[in-house]
Amino acid sequence: MKPITIDFSKTPPSVRPREVAELLEKNRAPIRNALSPIRGKTDSLGWVDVDTLADRELLTLIEDKAKEIRENAEAFVLIGVGGSNQGARAAVEALGDNRVEILYTGNTLSPASLNKTMAQLKGKSVYVNVIAKNFATLEPGATFRVIRHYLEEEYGLQEAAKRTIATCSPNNGSLELFARDRNYTVLPFPLDVEGRYSVLSAAGLLPMGVAGIDIGALLNGAREMKELIHSEGPETNPAVLYALHRNLLLKKGYAIEILSHFEPAFHYFAKWWVQLFAESEGKDGKGIYPTSCSFSEDLHSLGQYIQDGRRILLETFLNLEDQGASYAVPHEDDNRDGFAYVDGKDFAFLNRVAFNATINAHRAGGVPCAVVNVPELTPYYMGQLFYFFEYACYVSGAILGVNPFDQPAVETYKVDMFNGLGRRQISQMEETAKGPKSESPE
């Protein structure tokens, strides 16, 4: 199967090959280090080797649990925030079969949203997966207490325990200790993987399995992308070239990157991508601001600014080469509605014409455009996409000169929030006594 590819032919005149080569030469050392990562040098590289995220034993456990849930559940509640559920949701919304209704909670403190979720659970057979690397974040913690009480009242302690899965760090943290005390199924959230890089671990794989996604194929896609990235020299390496182009454009004042697509199934993948780059690069006063657009809809809102606003935008398009569906416009003998020009044409063709026209128009308007070509929307290619952008983000952070695995500013709002709620701040000594600490709360 051919891999995803990236096309930079629409970036000139903003980016010249000579400039890319010069930036590569200046950053050859950090790029070389990123392509040959040394485990132990940082505690956040567990995602690099796909096979260490889910060995055969763990994969069997995940597949068996997913099968049990698919056979017995009508609703599957996923409790997590940020990296703890963005990756899973990206795949589930794009590829899931809807056999089990999946509800995403723990990502808001809205009482209206929680009431809606609780109403959706009434009368249904429910399973729950709470996902947290370190169980200290308010949104999933408070929500899990609510859902836990509901399950125990509905099913009793023993049956509720059978229906609850905790995906957490294996370091005797609060969630793992609580889960083992209650006899929940416990899945590992790797200590050396930050939340936004966790999609190919148990944190993402169980929800995908519940949604009927072939997680073996997804991991195969990621594995083959890993082999491609680690076998290519930096001059032809797609992850390196993407990182070089975006950093070169940042130096020229292009401070906002849009991930654009013409396939609504990519909506939550784009949200995952936004978090990946925002948390990895947005620090020390540096980084490109990542955002996304879903076309054609956003062409009728943000399209005006993209085409004719300030020239601070670069755009990366996800190009789904085989849209996997078709629907022809019905024939009419007259032209009273004014749309005879699309008579008999397939919507896949209309979408392709709109895609090409948009890239050409945005490029002509001064927006540098790159295109990531995705052959099909399948688990295999979704795995490739996840791994490609994870590695490209790692390399891009190395070129930018930031640590792509921490996010200290995420904690800033929590200080005032915890003070307002009367929670005592845990001292550094107490944290150390608890064991290894990750940079990521999720």
Sequence and secondary structure as in RCSB ss.txt:
>XXXX:A:sequence
MKPITIDFSKTPPSVRPREVAELLEKNRAPIRNALSPIRGKTDSLGWVDVDTLADRELLTLIEDKAKEIRENAEA
FVLIGVGGSNQGARAAVEALGDNRVEILYTGNTLSPASLNKTMAQLKGKSVYVNVIAKNFATLEPGATFRVIRHY
LEEEYGLQEAAKRTIATCSPNNGSLELFARDRNYTVLPFPLDVEGRYSVLSAAGLLPMGVAGIDIGALLNGAREM
KELIHSEGPETNPAVLYALHRNLLLKKGYAIEILSHFEPAFHYFAKWWVQLFAESEGKDGKGIYPTSCSFSEDLH
SLGQYIQDGRRILLETFLNLEDQGASYAVPHEDDNRDGFAYVDGKDFAFLNRVAFNATINAHRAGGVPCAVVNVP
ELTPYYMGQLFYFFEYACYVSGAILGVNPFDQPAVETYKVDMFNGLGRRQISQMEETAKGPKSESPE
>XXXX:A:secstr
    EEE TTSTTTS HHHHHHHHHHTHHHHHHHHS  BTTBTT TTSSHHHHS HHHHHHHHHHHHHHHHH SE
EEEE  GGGTHHHHHHHHHH   SSEEEEESS   HHHHHHHHHHHTTS EEEEEEESSTT HHHHHHHHHHHHH
HHHHH HHHHHHTEEEEE TTT HHHHHHHHTT EEEE  TTS GGG TTSHHHHHHHHHTT  HHHHHHHHHHH
HHHHHHS TTT HHHHHHHHHHHHHHTT  EEEEEES GGGHHHHHHHHHHHHHHH  TT   EEEEEETTGGGG
TTHHHHHHS S EEEEEEEESS S   B    SS TTS GGGTT BHHHHHHHHHHHHHHHHHHTT  EEEEEES
  SHHHHHHHHHHHHHHHHHHHHHHTS TT  GGGGHHHHHHHHHHT     HHHHHHH    S   
